[in-house]
Amino acid sequence: MKLVGICRVFKLEEVSEKCAKGQIYFSTKRGEDEKGNPQFETSFINARIVGKAKKQLDDLASVMDVEKLKIDITESSFKSVSYQDKQNQWKTYTEVVIFDFEIPKEVKDEPKQTKKSYRK
């Protein structure tokens, strides 16, 4: 299954030269409160950034802070991962593997942020 669309990267750390892991998050408008203010729901998903996307992320990290950077995912794979914990109980979590992304136009037009690398 593919996951595409605009989200933000969060809690990134480098696993290897070819892979970074962390989370992505996005907000969905769920209506308005009694005063007419919009109400949003934020969802977090585990993410692994590989290949072309990892190189792009490294290039961006050299000139700006990539923490909470808004990206538009164009190529990814969404999957459910199962594993056994220390008590031999089966656990499952979801993960998106991001292969390619673009920077939305509104982010490109913003002034460059200060340089800050994600955790290595």
Biopython code that builds the backbone (N, CA, C, O; Angstrom):
import numpy as np
from Bio.PDB.StructureBuilder import StructureBuilder

atoms = [
    (1, "MET", "N", (0.845, -1.166, 0.000)),
    (1, "MET", "CA", (0.000, 0.000, 0.000)),
    (1, "MET", "C", (0.897, 1.239, 0.000)),
    (1, "MET", "O", (1.934, 1.263, 0.663)),
    (2, "LYS", "N", (0.495, 2.254, -0.740)),
    (2, "LYS", "CA", (1.270, 3.488, -0.815)),
    (2, "LYS", "C", (0.636, 4.556, 0.058)),
    (2, "LYS", "O", (-0.581, 4.592, 0.243)),
    (3, "LEU", "N", (1.473, 5.411, 0.582)),
    (3, "LEU", "CA", (1.029, 6.577, 1.343)),
    (3, "LEU", "C", (1.656, 7.782, 0.674)),
    (3, "LEU", "O", (2.882, 7.879, 0.609)),
    (4, "VAL", "N", (0.841, 8.707, 0.171)),
    (4, "VAL", "CA", (1.343, 9.915, -0.465)),
    (4, "VAL", "C", (0.631, 11.120, 0.136)),
    (4, "VAL", "O", (-0.484, 10.999, 0.643)),
    (5, "GLY", "N", (1.268, 12.267, 0.081)),
    (5, "GLY", "CA", (0.670, 13.487, 0.581)),
    (5, "GLY", "C", (1.645, 14.285, 1.421)),
    (5, "GLY", "O", (2.803, 13.903, 1.592)),
    (6, "ILE", "N", (1.154, 15.404, 1.944)),
    (6, "ILE", "CA", (1.992, 16.318, 2.710)),
    (6, "ILE", "C", (1.971, 15.956, 4.184)),
    (6, "ILE", "O", (0.912, 15.713, 4.763)),
    (7, "CYS", "N", (3.157, 15.925, 4.783)),
    (7, "CYS", "CA", (3.297, 15.623, 6.211)),
    (7, "CYS", "C", (4.540, 16.352, 6.724)),
    (7, "CYS", "O", (5.191, 17.078, 5.973)),
    (8, "ARG", "N", (4.861, 16.161, 7.980)),
    (8, "ARG", "CA", (6.078, 16.719, 8.568)),
    (8, "ARG", "C", (6.906, 15.580, 9.153)),
    (8, "ARG", "O", (6.360, 14.601, 9.663)),
    (9, "VAL", "N", (8.231, 15.716, 9.075)),
    (9, "VAL", "CA", (9.127, 14.716, 9.660)),
    (9, "VAL", "C", (9.388, 15.084, 11.112)),
    (9, "VAL", "O", (9.359, 16.260, 11.476)),
    (10, "PHE", "N", (9.646, 14.071, 11.943)),
    (10, "PHE", "CA", (9.737, 14.285, 13.382)),
    (10, "PHE", "C", (10.657, 13.240, 13.993)),
    (10, "PHE", "O", (10.622, 12.074, 13.597)),
    (11, "LYS", "N", (11.472, 13.642, 14.943)),
    (11, "LYS", "CA", (12.354, 12.746, 15.698)),
    (11, "LYS", "C", (13.229, 11.879, 14.790)),
    (11, "LYS", "O", (13.287, 10.661, 14.958)),
    (12, "LEU", "N", (13.897, 12.498, 13.847)),
    (12, "LEU", "CA", (14.747, 11.745, 12.925)),
    (12, "LEU", "C", (16.080, 11.381, 13.554)),
    (12, "LEU", "O", (16.663, 12.162, 14.306)),
    (13, "GLU", "N", (16.551, 10.186, 13.234)),
    (13, "GLU", "CA", (17.909, 9.805, 13.594)),
    (13, "GLU", "C", (18.443, 8.899, 12.501)),
    (13, "GLU", "O", (17.707, 8.115, 11.901)),
    (14, "GLU", "N", (19.746, 9.022, 12.254)),
    (14, "GLU", "CA", (20.370, 8.245, 11.198)),
    (14, "GLU", "C", (20.668, 6.839, 11.702)),
    (14, "GLU", "O", (21.288, 6.668, 12.752)),
    (15, "VAL", "N", (20.224, 5.829, 10.947)),
    (15, "VAL", "CA", (20.496, 4.440, 11.283)),
    (15, "VAL", "C", (21.778, 3.986, 10.588)),
    (15, "VAL", "O", (22.620, 3.312, 11.181)),
    (16, "SER", "N", (21.903, 4.365, 9.340)),
    (16, "SER", "CA", (23.098, 4.050, 8.553)),
    (16, "SER", "C", (23.250, 5.132, 7.489)),
    (16, "SER", "O", (22.461, 6.074, 7.419)),
    (17, "GLU", "N", (24.277, 4.974, 6.668)),
    (17, "GLU", "CA", (24.508, 5.931, 5.587)),
    (17, "GLU", "C", (23.336, 5.955, 4.615)),
    (17, "GLU", "O", (23.082, 6.978, 3.978)),
    (18, "LYS", "N", (22.620, 4.842, 4.494)),
    (18, "LYS", "CA", (21.539, 4.723, 3.518)),
    (18, "LYS", "C", (20.144, 4.802, 4.114)),
    (18, "LYS", "O", (19.162, 4.712, 3.378)),
    (19, "CYS", "N", (20.028, 4.969, 5.435)),
    (19, "CYS", "CA", (18.715, 4.904, 6.062)),
    (19, "CYS", "C", (18.621, 5.825, 7.285)),
    (19, "CYS", "O", (19.551, 5.909, 8.087)),
    (20, "ALA", "N", (17.489, 6.506, 7.409)),
    (20, "ALA", "CA", (17.168, 7.282, 8.609)),
    (20, "ALA", "C", (15.807, 6.815, 9.080)),
    (20, "ALA", "O", (14.973, 6.396, 8.277)),
    (21, "LYS", "N", (15.584, 6.888, 10.381)),
    (21, "LYS", "CA", (14.274, 6.501, 10.895)),
    (21, "LYS", "C", (13.761, 7.585, 11.824)),
    (21, "LYS", "O", (14.528, 8.407, 12.326)),
    (22, "GLY", "N", (12.492, 7.577, 12.038)),
    (22, "GLY", "CA", (11.845, 8.551, 12.896)),
    (22, "GLY", "C", (10.347, 8.416, 12.765)),
    (22, "GLY", "O", (9.820, 7.306, 12.699)),
    (23, "GLN", "N", (9.662, 9.537, 12.727)),
    (23, "GLN", "CA", (8.219, 9.542, 12.566)),
    (23, "GLN", "C", (7.838, 10.641, 11.589)),
    (23, "GLN", "O", (8.583, 11.599, 11.382)),
    (24, "ILE", "N", (6.670, 10.483, 10.996)),
    (24, "ILE", "CA", (6.049, 11.559, 10.247)),
    (24, "ILE", "C", (4.723, 11.836, 10.925)),
    (24, "ILE", "O", (4.162, 10.964, 11.587)),
    (25, "TYR", "N", (4.223, 13.053, 10.761)),
    (25, "TYR", "CA", (2.902, 13.340, 11.295)),
    (25, "TYR", "C", (2.155, 14.273, 10.363)),
    (25, "TYR", "O", (2.748, 15.060, 9.627)),
    (26, "PHE", "N", (0.841, 14.162, 10.415)),
    (26, "PHE", "CA", (-0.020, 15.004, 9.609)),
    (26, "PHE", "C", (-1.293, 15.282, 10.390)),
    (26, "PHE", "O", (-1.680, 14.513, 11.270)),
    (27, "SER", "N", (-1.927, 16.376, 10.059)),
    (27, "SER", "CA", (-3.159, 16.767, 10.742)),
    (27, "SER", "C", (-4.328, 16.711, 9.772)),
    (27, "SER", "O", (-4.203, 17.056, 8.597)),
    (28, "THR", "N", (-5.462, 16.271, 10.288)),
    (28, "THR", "CA", (-6.683, 16.184, 9.514)),
    (28, "THR", "C", (-7.741, 17.036, 10.193)),
    (28, "THR", "O", (-7.962, 16.918, 11.399)),
    (29, "LYS", "N", (-8.392, 17.888, 9.426)),
    (29, "LYS", "CA", (-9.444, 18.732, 9.996)),
    (29, "LYS", "C", (-10.646, 17.855, 10.324)),
    (29, "LYS", "O", (-11.131, 17.114, 9.469)),
    (30, "ARG", "N", (-11.128, 17.939, 11.564)),
    (30, "ARG", "CA", (-12.242, 17.118, 12.025)),
    (30, "ARG", "C", (-13.503, 17.918, 12.303)),
    (30, "ARG", "O", (-14.437, 17.406, 12.920)),
    (31, "GLY", "N", (-13.541, 19.161, 11.858)),
    (31, "GLY", "CA", (-14.719, 19.980, 12.075)),
    (31, "GLY", "C", (-14.372, 21.258, 12.809)),
    (31, "GLY", "O", (-13.221, 21.695, 12.822)),
    (32, "GLU", "N", (-15.387, 21.851, 13.421)),
    (32, "GLU", "CA", (-15.208, 23.101, 14.145)),
    (32, "GLU", "C", (-15.860, 22.994, 15.516)),
    (32, "GLU", "O", (-16.818, 22.245, 15.707)),
    (33, "ASP", "N", (-15.325, 23.757, 16.470)),
    (33, "ASP", "CA", (-15.943, 23.789, 17.792)),
    (33, "ASP", "C", (-17.135, 24.742, 17.773)),
    (33, "ASP", "O", (-17.467, 25.299, 16.727)),
    (34, "GLU", "N", (-17.777, 24.931, 18.918)),
    (34, "GLU", "CA", (-18.973, 25.774, 18.988)),
    (34, "GLU", "C", (-18.703, 27.237, 18.652)),
    (34, "GLU", "O", (-19.634, 27.966, 18.312)),
    (35, "LYS", "N", (-17.457, 27.678, 18.739)),
    (35, "LYS", "CA", (-17.101, 29.066, 18.406)),
    (35, "LYS", "C", (-16.653, 29.217, 16.950)),
    (35, "LYS", "O", (-16.301, 30.315, 16.518)),
    (36, "GLY", "N", (-16.666, 28.120, 16.200)),
    (36, "GLY", "CA", (-16.274, 28.177, 14.803)),
    (36, "GLY", "C", (-14.796, 27.988, 14.555)),
    (36, "GLY", "O", (-14.339, 28.129, 13.420)),
    (37, "ASN", "N", (-14.023, 27.667, 15.608)),
    (37, "ASN", "CA", (-12.585, 27.415, 15.445)),
    (37, "ASN", "C", (-12.374, 26.016, 14.899)),
    (37, "ASN", "O", (-13.027, 25.072, 15.344)),
    (38, "PRO", "N", (-11.470, 25.870, 13.940)),
    (38, "PRO", "CA", (-11.238, 24.531, 13.376)),
    (38, "PRO", "C", (-10.628, 23.583, 14.409)),
    (38, "PRO", "O", (-9.814, 23.991, 15.238)),
    (39, "GLN", "N", (-11.032, 22.316, 14.348)),
    (39, "GLN", "CA", (-10.504, 21.269, 15.218)),
    (39, "GLN", "C", (-9.738, 20.274, 14.347)),
    (39, "GLN", "O", (-10.236, 19.828, 13.314)),
    (40, "PHE", "N", (-8.516, 19.931, 14.779)),
    (40, "PHE", "CA", (-7.669, 19.027, 14.009)),
    (40, "PHE", "C", (-7.307, 17.802, 14.830)),
    (40, "PHE", "O", (-7.255, 17.849, 16.059)),
    (41, "GLU", "N", (-7.059, 16.710, 14.129)),
    (41, "GLU", "CA", (-6.552, 15.486, 14.749)),
    (41, "GLU", "C", (-5.178, 15.211, 14.136)),
    (41, "GLU", "O", (-5.038, 15.194, 12.913)),
    (42, "THR", "N", (-4.174, 14.997, 14.972)),
    (42, "THR", "CA", (-2.818, 14.745, 14.491)),
    (42, "THR", "C", (-2.501, 13.266, 14.610)),
    (42, "THR", "O", (-2.730, 12.660, 15.657)),
    (43, "SER", "N", (-1.973, 12.681, 13.538)),
    (43, "SER", "CA", (-1.599, 11.268, 13.519)),
    (43, "SER", "C", (-0.102, 11.136, 13.310)),
    (43, "SER", "O", (0.478, 11.827, 12.472)),
    (44, "PHE", "N", (0.526, 10.247, 14.074)),
    (44, "PHE", "CA", (1.951, 9.964, 13.965)),
    (44, "PHE", "C", (2.133, 8.561, 13.395)),
    (44, "PHE", "O", (1.406, 7.638, 13.763)),
    (45, "ILE", "N", (3.107, 8.401, 12.494)),
    (45, "ILE", "CA", (3.410, 7.106, 11.885)),
    (45, "ILE", "C", (4.917, 6.914, 11.912)),
    (45, "ILE", "O", (5.664, 7.841, 11.600)),
    (46, "ASN", "N", (5.377, 5.717, 12.282)),
    (46, "ASN", "CA", (6.804, 5.398, 12.212)),
    (46, "ASN", "C", (7.238, 5.476, 10.760)),
    (46, "ASN", "O", (6.501, 5.063, 9.865)),
    (47, "ALA", "N", (8.427, 6.003, 10.522)),
    (47, "ALA", "CA", (8.912, 6.182, 9.154)),
    (47, "ALA", "C", (10.363, 5.763, 9.030)),
    (47, "ALA", "O", (11.160, 5.919, 9.956)),
    (48, "ARG", "N", (10.683, 5.233, 7.874)),
    (48, "ARG", "CA", (12.047, 4.896, 7.501)),
    (48, "ARG", "C", (12.285, 5.596, 6.171)),
    (48, "ARG", "O", (11.500, 5.436, 5.236)),
    (49, "ILE", "N", (13.367, 6.372, 6.080)),
    (49, "ILE", "CA", (13.667, 7.144, 4.874)),
    (49, "ILE", "C", (14.896, 6.541, 4.231)),
    (49, "ILE", "O", (15.958, 6.473, 4.850)),
    (50, "VAL", "N", (14.755, 6.100, 2.982)),
    (50, "VAL", "CA", (15.825, 5.364, 2.305)),
    (50, "VAL", "C", (16.040, 5.897, 0.896)),
    (50, "VAL", "O", (15.246, 6.686, 0.384)),
    (51, "GLY", "N", (17.129, 5.450, 0.280)),
    (51, "GLY", "CA", (17.411, 5.719, -1.125)),
    (51, "GLY", "C", (17.509, 7.188, -1.472)),
    (51, "GLY", "O", (18.200, 7.960, -0.806)),
    (52, "LYS", "N", (16.798, 7.563, -2.537)),
    (52, "LYS", "CA", (16.826, 8.941, -3.033)),
    (52, "LYS", "C", (16.346, 9.916, -1.951)),
    (52, "LYS", "O", (16.893, 11.011, -1.818)),
    (53, "ALA", "N", (15.338, 9.525, -1.188)),
    (53, "ALA", "CA", (14.807, 10.397, -0.128)),
    (53, "ALA", "C", (15.856, 10.651, 0.952)),
    (53, "ALA", "O", (15.943, 11.762, 1.473)),
    (54, "LYS", "N", (16.647, 9.645, 1.294)),
    (54, "LYS", "CA", (17.691, 9.805, 2.320)),
    (54, "LYS", "C", (18.759, 10.779, 1.834)),
    (54, "LYS", "O", (19.214, 11.637, 2.591)),
    (55, "LYS", "N", (19.157, 10.647, 0.575)),
    (55, "LYS", "CA", (20.149, 11.571, 0.020)),
    (55, "LYS", "C", (19.604, 12.993, 0.023)),
    (55, "LYS", "O", (20.317, 13.933, 0.376)),
    (56, "GLN", "N", (18.351, 13.153, -0.367)),
    (56, "GLN", "CA", (17.706, 14.461, -0.374)),
    (56, "GLN", "C", (17.654, 15.050, 1.034)),
    (56, "GLN", "O", (17.906, 16.241, 1.220)),
    (57, "LEU", "N", (17.330, 14.223, 2.021)),
    (57, "LEU", "CA", (17.269, 14.659, 3.413)),
    (57, "LEU", "C", (18.647, 15.108, 3.897)),
    (57, "LEU", "O", (18.764, 16.132, 4.570)),
    (58, "ASP", "N", (19.690, 14.348, 3.557)),
    (58, "ASP", "CA", (21.056, 14.727, 3.937)),
    (58, "ASP", "C", (21.455, 16.063, 3.313)),
    (58, "ASP", "O", (22.077, 16.898, 3.971)),
    (59, "ASP", "N", (21.094, 16.265, 2.039)),
    (59, "ASP", "CA", (21.402, 17.529, 1.363)),
    (59, "ASP", "C", (20.693, 18.697, 2.052)),
    (59, "ASP", "O", (21.288, 19.758, 2.244)),
    (60, "LEU", "N", (19.430, 18.507, 2.421)),
    (60, "LEU", "CA", (18.685, 19.553, 3.111)),
    (60, "LEU", "C", (19.245, 19.819, 4.505)),
    (60, "LEU", "O", (19.296, 20.966, 4.948)),
    (61, "ALA", "N", (19.668, 18.754, 5.197)),
    (61, "ALA", "CA", (20.196, 18.898, 6.560)),
    (61, "ALA", "C", (21.484, 19.710, 6.582)),
    (61, "ALA", "O", (21.840, 20.277, 7.615)),
    (62, "SER", "N", (22.186, 19.773, 5.456)),
    (62, "SER", "CA", (23.430, 20.546, 5.414)),
    (62, "SER", "C", (23.177, 22.054, 5.361)),
    (62, "SER", "O", (24.085, 22.839, 5.635)),
    (63, "VAL", "N", (21.945, 22.472, 5.011)),
    (63, "VAL", "CA", (21.653, 23.902, 4.909)),
    (63, "VAL", "C", (20.511, 24.376, 5.805)),
    (63, "VAL", "O", (20.326, 25.581, 5.976)),
    (64, "MET", "N", (19.743, 23.449, 6.380)),
    (64, "MET", "CA", (18.615, 23.863, 7.203)),
    (64, "MET", "C", (18.251, 22.789, 8.219)),
    (64, "MET", "O", (18.702, 21.648, 8.122)),
    (65, "ASP", "N", (17.440, 23.163, 9.185)),
    (65, "ASP", "CA", (16.947, 22.243, 10.193)),
    (65, "ASP", "C", (15.831, 21.405, 9.567)),
    (65, "ASP", "O", (14.817, 21.955, 9.136)),
    (66, "VAL", "N", (16.002, 20.087, 9.512)),
    (66, "VAL", "CA", (14.997, 19.233, 8.890)),
    (66, "VAL", "C", (13.961, 18.718, 9.889)),
    (66, "VAL", "O", (12.975, 18.095, 9.495)),
    (67, "GLU", "N", (14.179, 18.975, 11.169)),
    (67, "GLU", "CA", (13.182, 18.577, 12.172)),
    (67, "GLU", "C", (11.907, 19.396, 11.954)),
    (67, "GLU", "O", (11.955, 20.626, 11.929)),
    (68, "LYS", "N", (10.804, 18.735, 11.802)),
    (68, "LYS", "CA", (9.479, 19.325, 11.539)),
    (68, "LYS", "C", (9.386, 19.947, 10.144)),
    (68, "LYS", "O", (8.539, 20.806, 9.901)),
    (69, "LEU", "N", (10.256, 19.513, 9.229)),
    (69, "LEU", "CA", (10.210, 19.967, 7.850)),
    (69, "LEU", "C", (8.972, 19.399, 7.163)),
    (69, "LEU", "O", (8.663, 18.216, 7.307)),
    (70, "LYS", "N", (8.273, 20.236, 6.425)),
    (70, "LYS", "CA", (7.096, 19.792, 5.681)),
    (70, "LYS", "C", (7.565, 19.175, 4.373)),
    (70, "LYS", "O", (8.326, 19.794, 3.629)),
    (71, "ILE", "N", (7.112, 17.955, 4.088)),
    (71, "ILE", "CA", (7.461, 17.270, 2.841)),
    (71, "ILE", "C", (6.198, 16.743, 2.173)),
    (71, "ILE", "O", (5.173, 16.539, 2.823)),
    (72, "ASP", "N", (6.287, 16.529, 0.873)),
    (72, "ASP", "CA", (5.205, 15.936, 0.093)),
    (72, "ASP", "C", (5.713, 14.581, -0.401)),
    (72, "ASP", "O", (6.524, 14.512, -1.325)),
    (73, "ILE", "N", (5.234, 13.516, 0.218)),
    (73, "ILE", "CA", (5.684, 12.159, -0.140)),
    (73, "ILE", "C", (5.129, 11.802, -1.515)),
    (73, "ILE", "O", (3.924, 11.898, -1.751)),
    (74, "THR", "N", (6.018, 11.387, -2.424)),
    (74, "THR", "CA", (5.592, 11.013, -3.772)),
    (74, "THR", "C", (5.735, 9.514, -4.031)),
    (74, "THR", "O", (5.042, 8.971, -4.891)),
    (75, "GLU", "N", (6.620, 8.842, -3.302)),
    (75, "GLU", "CA", (6.816, 7.393, -3.473)),
    (75, "GLU", "C", (7.114, 6.768, -2.123)),
    (75, "GLU", "O", (8.070, 7.150, -1.448)),
    (76, "SER", "N", (6.284, 5.799, -1.733)),
    (76, "SER", "CA", (6.475, 5.167, -0.428)),
    (76, "SER", "C", (5.801, 3.794, -0.407)),
    (76, "SER", "O", (5.107, 3.396, -1.342)),
    (77, "SER", "N", (6.035, 3.103, 0.683)),
    (77, "SER", "CA", (5.399, 1.817, 0.930)),
    (77, "SER", "C", (4.923, 1.822, 2.374)),
    (77, "SER", "O", (5.693, 2.138, 3.281)),
    (78, "PHE", "N", (3.665, 1.477, 2.593)),
    (78, "PHE", "CA", (3.072, 1.451, 3.930)),
    (78, "PHE", "C", (2.891, -0.007, 4.308)),
    (78, "PHE", "O", (2.296, -0.777, 3.554)),
    (79, "LYS", "N", (3.407, -0.398, 5.488)),
    (79, "LYS", "CA", (3.340, -1.809, 5.841)),
    (79, "LYS", "C", (3.151, -2.011, 7.333)),
    (79, "LYS", "O", (3.332, -1.097, 8.138)),
    (80, "SER", "N", (2.789, -3.212, 7.671)),
    (80, "SER", "CA", (2.637, -3.628, 9.061)),
    (80, "SER", "C", (3.810, -4.552, 9.383)),
    (80, "SER", "O", (4.063, -5.513, 8.657)),
    (81, "VAL", "N", (4.521, -4.263, 10.466)),
    (81, "VAL", "CA", (5.713, -5.019, 10.833)),
    (81, "VAL", "C", (5.432, -5.795, 12.122)),
    (81, "VAL", "O", (4.969, -5.221, 13.108)),
    (82, "SER", "N", (5.711, -7.094, 12.112)),
    (82, "SER", "CA", (5.519, -7.926, 13.301)),
    (82, "SER", "C", (6.871, -8.347, 13.857)),
    (82, "SER", "O", (7.824, -8.559, 13.106)),
    (83, "TYR", "N", (6.946, -8.465, 15.183)),
    (83, "TYR", "CA", (8.177, -8.901, 15.846)),
    (83, "TYR", "C", (7.819, -9.538, 17.180)),
    (83, "TYR", "O", (6.709, -9.370, 17.685)),
    (84, "GLN", "N", (8.784, -10.280, 17.748)),
    (84, "GLN", "CA", (8.596, -10.865, 19.068)),
    (84, "GLN", "C", (9.366, -10.039, 20.088)),
    (84, "GLN", "O", (10.541, -9.732, 19.883)),
    (85, "ASP", "N", (8.705, -9.677, 21.192)),
    (85, "ASP", "CA", (9.381, -8.919, 22.236)),
    (85, "ASP", "C", (10.179, -9.869, 23.139)),
    (85, "ASP", "O", (10.257, -11.064, 22.857)),
    (86, "LYS", "N", (10.764, -9.355, 24.208)),
    (86, "LYS", "CA", (11.608, -10.155, 25.095)),
    (86, "LYS", "C", (10.847, -11.264, 25.800)),
    (86, "LYS", "O", (11.439, -12.262, 26.212)),
    (87, "GLN", "N", (9.530, -11.093, 25.942)),
    (87, "GLN", "CA", (8.704, -12.125, 26.575)),
    (87, "GLN", "C", (8.103, -13.066, 25.535)),
    (87, "GLN", "O", (7.164, -13.802, 25.840)),
    (88, "ASN", "N", (8.632, -13.052, 24.313)),
    (88, "ASN", "CA", (8.183, -13.877, 23.198)),
    (88, "ASN", "C", (6.720, -13.634, 22.813)),
    (88, "ASN", "O", (6.054, -14.525, 22.285)),
    (89, "GLN", "N", (6.230, -12.427, 23.082)),
    (89, "GLN", "CA", (4.886, -12.040, 22.670)),
    (89, "GLN", "C", (4.980, -11.344, 21.314)),
    (89, "GLN", "O", (5.875, -10.529, 21.091)),
    (90, "TRP", "N", (4.063, -11.665, 20.419)),
    (90, "TRP", "CA", (4.071, -11.036, 19.108)),
    (90, "TRP", "C", (3.469, -9.640, 19.199)),
    (90, "TRP", "O", (2.394, -9.449, 19.767)),
    (91, "LYS", "N", (4.175, -8.671, 18.632)),
    (91, "LYS", "CA", (3.739, -7.280, 18.586)),
    (91, "LYS", "C", (3.728, -6.830, 17.127)),
    (91, "LYS", "O", (4.450, -7.380, 16.295)),
    (92, "THR", "N", (2.915, -5.838, 16.828)),
    (92, "THR", "CA", (2.816, -5.316, 15.475)),
    (92, "THR", "C", (2.779, -3.794, 15.515)),
    (92, "THR", "O", (2.151, -3.205, 16.394)),
    (93, "TYR", "N", (3.449, -3.165, 14.567)),
    (93, "TYR", "CA", (3.367, -1.723, 14.407)),
    (93, "TYR", "C", (3.349, -1.395, 12.916)),
    (93, "TYR", "O", (3.762, -2.208, 12.090)),
    (94, "THR", "N", (2.870, -0.209, 12.581)),
    (94, "THR", "CA", (2.848, 0.201, 11.181)),
    (94, "THR", "C", (4.042, 1.110, 10.902)),
    (94, "THR", "O", (4.535, 1.808, 11.788)),
    (95, "GLU", "N", (4.488, 1.082, 9.661)),
    (95, "GLU", "CA", (5.650, 1.859, 9.259)),
    (95, "GLU", "C", (5.489, 2.248, 7.800)),
    (95, "GLU", "O", (4.984, 1.469, 6.991)),
    (96, "VAL", "N", (5.915, 3.442, 7.474)),
    (96, "VAL", "CA", (5.967, 3.876, 6.086)),
    (96, "VAL", "C", (7.437, 3.989, 5.691)),
    (96, "VAL", "O", (8.236, 4.590, 6.411)),
    (97, "VAL", "N", (7.787, 3.410, 4.548)),
    (97, "VAL", "CA", (9.143, 3.519, 4.008)),
    (97, "VAL", "C", (9.070, 4.547, 2.885)),
    (97, "VAL", "O", (8.382, 4.342, 1.885)),
    (98, "ILE", "N", (9.788, 5.657, 3.061)),
    (98, "ILE", "CA", (9.734, 6.761, 2.099)),
    (98, "ILE", "C", (10.911, 6.642, 1.139)),
    (98, "ILE", "O", (12.070, 6.635, 1.554)),
    (99, "PHE", "N", (10.592, 6.547, -0.165)),
    (99, "PHE", "CA", (11.611, 6.426, -1.199)),
    (99, "PHE", "C", (11.898, 7.747, -1.895)),
    (99, "PHE", "O", (13.012, 7.973, -2.366)),
    (100, "ASP", "N", (10.889, 8.628, -1.963)),
    (100, "ASP", "CA", (11.056, 9.902, -2.660)),
    (100, "ASP", "C", (10.060, 10.917, -2.099)),
    (100, "ASP", "O", (8.943, 10.562, -1.722)),
    (101, "PHE", "N", (10.476, 12.170, -2.048)),
    (101, "PHE", "CA", (9.584, 13.239, -1.616)),
    (101, "PHE", "C", (9.976, 14.540, -2.295)),
    (101, "PHE", "O", (11.068, 14.669, -2.849)),
    (102, "GLU", "N", (9.072, 15.493, -2.240)),
    (102, "GLU", "CA", (9.322, 16.836, -2.755)),
    (102, "GLU", "C", (9.077, 17.828, -1.626)),
    (102, "GLU", "O", (8.389, 17.523, -0.652)),
    (103, "ILE", "N", (9.641, 18.997, -1.768)),
    (103, "ILE", "CA", (9.391, 20.073, -0.823)),
    (103, "ILE", "C", (8.247, 20.905, -1.393)),
    (103, "ILE", "O", (8.349, 21.385, -2.522)),
    (104, "PRO", "N", (7.145, 21.092, -0.632)),
    (104, "PRO", "CA", (6.029, 21.912, -1.140)),
    (104, "PRO", "C", (6.487, 23.332, -1.456)),
    (104, "PRO", "O", (7.415, 23.847, -0.833)),
    (105, "LYS", "N", (5.833, 23.958, -2.424)),
    (105, "LYS", "CA", (6.204, 25.303, -2.880)),
    (105, "LYS", "C", (6.247, 26.314, -1.746)),
    (105, "LYS", "O", (7.162, 27.136, -1.700)),
    (106, "GLU", "N", (5.280, 26.279, -0.824)),
    (106, "GLU", "CA", (5.264, 27.274, 0.252)),
    (106, "GLU", "C", (6.489, 27.149, 1.159)),
    (106, "GLU", "O", (6.912, 28.143, 1.748)),
    (107, "VAL", "N", (7.067, 25.954, 1.285)),
    (107, "VAL", "CA", (8.284, 25.768, 2.091)),
    (107, "VAL", "C", (9.491, 26.295, 1.324)),
    (107, "VAL", "O", (10.382, 26.900, 1.920)),
    (108, "LYS", "N", (9.533, 26.077, 0.014)),
    (108, "LYS", "CA", (10.651, 26.563, -0.799)),
    (108, "LYS", "C", (10.752, 28.074, -0.757)),
    (108, "LYS", "O", (11.854, 28.620, -0.815)),
    (109, "ASP", "N", (9.612, 28.765, -0.654)),
    (109, "ASP", "CA", (9.592, 30.224, -0.658)),
    (109, "ASP", "C", (9.959, 30.834, 0.688)),
    (109, "ASP", "O", (10.238, 32.030, 0.763)),
    (110, "GLU", "N", (9.964, 30.024, 1.765)),
    (110, "GLU", "CA", (10.313, 30.542, 3.091)),
    (110, "GLU", "C", (11.817, 30.801, 3.163)),
    (110, "GLU", "O", (12.581, 30.162, 2.440)),
    (111, "PRO", "N", (12.260, 31.727, 4.024)),
    (111, "PRO", "CA", (13.704, 31.929, 4.186)),
    (111, "PRO", "C", (14.344, 30.686, 4.794)),
    (111, "PRO", "O", (13.699, 29.951, 5.542)),
    (112, "LYS", "N", (15.591, 30.457, 4.476)),
    (112, "LYS", "CA", (16.310, 29.289, 4.996)),
    (112, "LYS", "C", (16.420, 29.354, 6.507)),
    (112, "LYS", "O", (16.669, 30.412, 7.085)),
    (113, "GLN", "N", (16.230, 28.204, 7.135)),
    (113, "GLN", "CA", (16.366, 28.109, 8.578)),
    (113, "GLN", "C", (17.834, 27.914, 8.918)),
    (113, "GLN", "O", (18.655, 27.669, 8.034)),
    (114, "THR", "N", (18.165, 28.022, 10.203)),
    (114, "THR", "CA", (19.540, 27.791, 10.605)),
    (114, "THR", "C", (19.899, 26.330, 10.421)),
    (114, "THR", "O", (19.041, 25.456, 10.540)),
    (115, "LYS", "N", (21.133, 26.067, 10.137)),
    (115, "LYS", "CA", (21.617, 24.705, 9.917)),
    (115, "LYS", "C", (21.572, 23.919, 11.219)),
    (115, "LYS", "O", (22.109, 24.356, 12.237)),
    (116, "LYS", "N", (20.937, 22.770, 11.180)),
    (116, "LYS", "CA", (20.895, 21.866, 12.328)),
    (116, "LYS", "C", (20.680, 20.468, 11.788)),
    (116, "LYS", "O", (19.686, 20.213, 11.107)),
    (117, "SER", "N", (21.572, 19.582, 12.074)),
    (117, "SER", "CA", (21.492, 18.218, 11.560)),
    (117, "SER", "C", (20.597, 17.375, 12.452)),
    (117, "SER", "O", (20.455, 17.639, 13.646)),
    (118, "TYR", "N", (20.000, 16.366, 11.857)),
    (118, "TYR", "CA", (19.238, 15.425, 12.668)),
    (118, "TYR", "C", (20.226, 14.513, 13.388)),
    (118, "TYR", "O", (21.405, 14.454, 13.040)),
    (119, "ARG", "N", (19.727, 13.806, 14.393)),
    (119, "ARG", "CA", (20.605, 13.012, 15.264)),
    (119, "ARG", "C", (21.288, 11.895, 14.487)),
    (119, "ARG", "O", (20.635, 11.122, 13.786)),
    (120, "LYS", "N", (22.591, 11.821, 14.618)),
    (120, "LYS", "CA", (23.353, 10.760, 13.959)),
    (120, "LYS", "C", (23.963, 9.840, 14.999)),
    (120, "LYS", "O", (24.646, 8.878, 14.647)),
]
sb = StructureBuilder()
sb.init_structure("model")
sb.init_model(0)
sb.init_chain("A")
sb.init_seg("    ")
for serial, (resi, resn, name, xyz) in enumerate(atoms, 1):
    if name == "N":
        sb.init_residue(resn, " ", resi, " ")
    sb.init_atom(name, np.array(xyz, "f"), 0.0, 1.0, " ", f" {name:<3s}", serial, name[0])
structure = sb.get_structure()
